[in-house]
Amino acid sequence: MSIYADLILDHYKNPRNNKMLEDPTSTVDVNNPLCGDKLHMELSEKDGVVEHIGFTGDGCAISIASASMLTEYAKGKNVSELVDLSGQDVIGLLGIELTPNRMKCALLSWEALIKLIQ
């Protein structure tokens, strides 16, 4: 198994930021009806910076790992930086080749984050 596959499995089995926040400034729910993945994402922002971010949900290893990695990436970042984040940037965090069917799984957390900060 590759180091990237090991990393994805680690984030799936031990997701970072897998929690509800006490006082979020934004919340959103997204889902992938093709495979049943569902994510609820929240963040608290202060002075344009992501102070806290969390997610809960059910999904495949790719969608949960992507949410875990993306929330780790987003913490402490300025919202204006995150607006420019692309889907390809998120796929780059995963570090593996994805089939077309798995792209939506990988990008579900990105969809949630973009909705949160807009």
Contact map, one row per residue, 1 for C-alpha under 8 A:
1110110000000000000000000000000000000000000000000000000000000000000000000000000000000000000000000000000000000000000000
1111110000000000000000000000000000000000000000000000000000000000000000000000000000000000000000000000000000000000000000
1111111000000000000000000000000000000000000000000000000000000000000000000000000000000000000000000000000000000000000000
0111111100000000000000000000000000000000000000000000000000000000000000000000000000000000000001110000000000000000000000
1111111110000000000000000000000000000000000000000000000000000000000000000000000000000000000000010000000000000000000000
1111111111000000000000000000000000000000000000000000000000000000000000000000000000000000000000000000000000000000000000
0011111111100000000000000000000000000000000000000000000000000000000000000000000000000000000000000000000000000000000000
0001111111110000000000000000000000000000000000000000000000001100110000000000000000000000000001000000000000000000000000
0000111111111000000000000000000000000000000000000000000000001000100000000000000000000000000000000000000000000000000000
0000011111111110000000000000000000000000000000000000000000000000100000000000000000000000000000000000000000000000000000
0000001111111111000000000000000000000000000000000000000000000001110110000000000000000000000000000000000000000000000000
0000000111111110000000000000000000000000000000000000000000001101100100000000000000000000000000000000000000000000000000
0000000011111110000000000000000000000000000000000000000000000000000000000000000000000000000000000000000000000000000000
0000000001111111000000000000000000000000000000000000000000000000000000000000000000000000000000000000000000000000000000
0000000001111111110000000000000000000000000000000000000000000001100100000000000000000000000000000000000000000000000000
0000000000100111110000000000000000000000000000000000000000000000000110110000000000000000000000000000000000000000000000
0000000000000011111000000000000000000000000000000000111000000000000100110000000000000000000000000000000000000000000000
0000000000000011111100000000000000000000000000000000011100000000000100000000000000000000000000000000000000000000000000
0000000000000000111110000000000000000000000000000000011100000000000000000000000000000000000000000000000000000000000000
0000000000000000011111000000000000000000010000000000011100000000000000000000000000000000000000000000000000000000000000
0000000000000000001111110000000000000000011100000001110000000000000000000000000000000000000000000000000000000000000000
0000000000000000000111110000000000000000000000000000000000000000000000000000000000000000000000000000000000000000000000
0000000000000000000011111000000000000000000100000000000000000000000000000000000000000000000000000000000000000000000000
0000000000000000000011111110000000000000011110000000000000000000000000000000000000000000000000000000000000000000000000
0000000000000000000000111110000000000000011110000000000000000000000000000000000000000000000000000000000000000000000000
0000000000000000000000011111000000000000011100000000000000000000000000000000000000000000000000000000000000000000000110
0000000000000000000000011111100000000001111000000000000000000000000000000000000000000000000000000000000000000000000100
0000000000000000000000000111110000000001110000000000000000000000000000000000000000000000000000000000000000000001001100
0000000000000000000000000011111000000111100000000000000000000000000000000000000000000000000000000000000000000001000000
0000000000000000000000000001111100000111000000000000000000000000000000000000000000000000000000000000000000010011000000
0000000000000000000000000000111110011110000000000000000000000000000000000000000000000000000000000000000000010000000000
0000000000000000000000000000011111111100000000000000000000000000000000000000000000000000000000000000000110010000000000
0000000000000000000000000000001111111000000000000000000000000000000000000000000000000000000000000000000000000000000000
0000000000000000000000000000000111110000000000000000000000000000000000000000000000000000000000000000000000000000000000
0000000000000000000000000000000111111000000000000000000000000000000000000000000000000000000000000000000000000000000000
0000000000000000000000000000001111111100000000000000000000100000000000000000000000000000000000000000000000000000000000
0000000000000000000000000000001110111110000000000000000011110010000000000000000000000000000000000000000010000000000000
0000000000000000000000000000111100011111000000000000000011100000000000000000000000000000000000000000000000000000000000
0000000000000000000000000000111000001111100000000000001111100000000000000000000000000000000000000000000000011001000000
0000000000000000000000000011110000000111110000000000001110000000000000000000000000000000000000000000000000000001000000
0000000000000000000000000011100000000011111000000000111100000000000000000000000000000000000000000000000000000001100100
0000000000000000000110011111000000000001111100000000111000000000000000000000000000000000000000000000000000000000000100
0000000000000000000010011110000000000000111110000111110000000000000000000000000000000000000000000000000000000000000100
0000000000000000000010111100000000000000011111000111100000000000000000000000000000000000000000000000000000000000000000
0000000000000000000000011000000000000000001111111111000000000000000000000000000000000000000000000000000000000000000000
0000000000000000000000000000000000000000000111111110000000000000000000000000000000000000000000000000000000000000000000
0000000000000000000000000000000000000000000011111000000000000000000000000000000000000000000000000000000000000000000000
0000000000000000000000000000000000000000000011111100000000000000000000000000011100000000000000000000000000000000000000
0000000000000000000000000000000000000000000011111110000000000000000000000001111000000000000000000000000000000000000000
0000000000000000000000000000000000000000001111011111100000000000000000000111111000000000000000000000000000000000000000
0000000000000000000000000000000000000000001111001111100000000000000000000011000000000000000000000000000000000000000000
0000000000000000000010000000000000000000001110000111110000000000000000000011000000000000000000000000000000000000000000
0000000000000000100010000000000000000000111100000111111000000000000000100110000000000000000000000000000000000000000000
0000000000000000111110000000000000000000111000000001111100000000000000100000000000000000000000000000000000000000000000
0000000000000000111100000000000000000011110000000000111110000000001000000000000000000000000000000000000000000000000000
0000000000000000011100000000000000000011100000000000011111000000000000000000000000000000000000000000000000000000000000
0000000000000000000000000000000000001111000000000000001111100001000000000000000000000000000000000000000000000000000000
0000000000000000000000000000000000001110000000000000000111110001000000000000000000000000000000000000000000000000000000
0000000000000000000000000000000000011110000000000000000011111111000000000000000000000000000000000000000000000000000000
0000000000000000000000000000000000001000000000000000000001111111000000000000000000000000000000000000000010000000000000
0000000110010000000000000000000000000000000000000000000000111111100000000000000000000000000000000000000000000000000000
0000000100010000000000000000000000000000000000000000000000111111110000000000000000000000000000000000010011000000000000
0000000000000000000000000000000000001000000000000000000000111111111000000000000000000000000000000000000011111000000000
0000000000110010000000000000000000000000000000000000000011111111111100000000000000000000000000000000000000000000000000
0000000111110010000000000000000000000000000000000000000000001111111110000000000000000000000001000000000000000000000000
0000000100100000000000000000000000000000000000000000000000000111111111000000000000000000010011000000000001101000000000
0000000000000000000000000000000000000000000000000000001000000011111111100000000000000000000000000000000000011100000000
0000000000110011110000000000000000000000000000000000000000000001111111110000000000000000000000000000000000000000000000
0000000000100001000000000000000000000000000000000000000000000000111111111000000000000000000011000000000000000000000000
0000000000000000000000000000000000000000000000000000000000000000011111111100000000000000010010000000000000001100000000
0000000000000001100000000000000000000000000000000000110000000000001111111110000000000000000000000000000000000000000000
0000000000000001100000000000000000000000000000000000000000000000000111111110000000000000000000000000000000000000000000
0000000000000000000000000000000000000000000000000000000000000000000011111110100000000000000000000000000000000000000000
0000000000000000000000000000000000000000000000000100100000000000000001111111100001000000000000000000000000000000000000
0000000000000000000000000000000000000000000000000111100000000000000000111111100000000000000000000000000000000000000000
0000000000000000000000000000000000000000000000001111000000000000000000000111110000000000000000000000000000000000000000
0000000000000000000000000000000000000000000000001100000000000000000000001111111011000000000000000000000000000000000000
0000000000000000000000000000000000000000000000011100000000000000000000000001111111000000000000000000000000000000000000
0000000000000000000000000000000000000000000000011100000000000000000000000000111111100000000000000000000000000000000010
0000000000000000000000000000000000000000000000010000000000000000000000000000011111110000000000000000000000000000000000
0000000000000000000000000000000000000000000000000000000000000000000000000000111111111000000000000000000000000000000000
0000000000000000000000000000000000000000000000000000000000000000000000000100111111111000000000000000000000000000010000
0000000000000000000000000000000000000000000000000000000000000000000000000000001111111000000000000000000000000000010011
0000000000000000000000000000000000000000000000000000000000000000000000000000000111111100000000000000000000000000000000
0000000000000000000000000000000000000000000000000000000000000000000000000000000011111110110000000000000000000000000000
0000000000000000000000000000000000000000000000000000000000000000000000000000000000011111110000000000000000000000000000
0000000000000000000000000000000000000000000000000000000000000000000000000000000000001111111000000000000000100100000000
0000000000000000000000000000000000000000000000000000000000000000000000000000000000000111111100000000000000000000000000
0000000000000000000000000000000000000000000000000000000000000000000000000000000000001111111110000000000000000000000000
0000000000000000000000000000000000000000000000000000000000000000010001000000000000001111111111000000000001100100000000
0000000000000000000000000000000000000000000000000000000000000000000000000000000000000011111111110000000001100000000000
0000000000000000000000000000000000000000000000000000000000000000000000000000000000000001111111110000000000000000000000
0000000000000000000000000000000000000000000000000000000000000000010011000000000000000000111111100000000000000000000000
0001000100000000000000000000000000000000000000000000000000000000110010000000000000000000011111110000000000000000000000
0001000000000000000000000000000000000000000000000000000000000000000000000000000000000000001111111000000000000000000000
0001100000000000000000000000000000000000000000000000000000000000000000000000000000000000001101111100000000000000000000
0000000000000000000000000000000000000000000000000000000000000000000000000000000000000000000000111110000000000000000000
0000000000000000000000000000000000000000000000000000000000000000000000000000000000000000000000011111111000000000000000
0000000000000000000000000000000000000000000000000000000000000000000000000000000000000000000000001111111000000000000000
0000000000000000000000000000000000000000000000000000000000000000000000000000000000000000000000000111111100000000000000
0000000000000000000000000000000000000000000000000000000000000000000000000000000000000000000000000111111110000000000000
0000000000000000000000000000000000000000000000000000000000000100000000000000000000000000000000000111111111000000000000
0000000000000000000000000000000000000000000000000000000000000000000000000000000000000000000000000111111111100000000000
0000000000000000000000000000000100000000000000000000000000000000000000000000000000000000000000000001111111110000000000
0000000000000000000000000000000100001000000000000000000000010110000000000000000000000000000000000000111111110000000000
0000000000000000000000000000000000000000000000000000000000000110010000000000000000000000011000000000011111111100000000
0000000000000000000000000000000000000000000000000000000000000010010000000000000000000010011000000000001111111110000000
0000000000000000000000000000011100000010000000000000000000000010001000000000000000000000000000000000000111111111000000
0000000000000000000000000000000000000010000000000000000000000010011001000000000000000000000000000000000001111111100000
0000000000000000000000000000000000000000000000000000000000000000001001000000000000000010010000000000000001111111110000
0000000000000000000000000000010000000000000000000000000000000000000000000000000000000000000000000000000000111111111000
0000000000000000000000000001110000000011100000000000000000000000000000000000000000000000000000000000000000011111111100
0000000000000000000000000000000000000000100000000000000000000000000000000000000000000000000000000000000000001111111110
0000000000000000000000000000000000000000000000000000000000000000000000000000000001100000000000000000000000000111111111
0000000000000000000000000001000000000000000000000000000000000000000000000000000000000000000000000000000000000011111111
0000000000000000000000000111000000000000111000000000000000000000000000000000000000000000000000000000000000000001111111
0000000000000000000000000100000000000000000000000000000000000000000000000000001000100000000000000000000000000000111111
0000000000000000000000000000000000000000000000000000000000000000000000000000000000100000000000000000000000000000011111
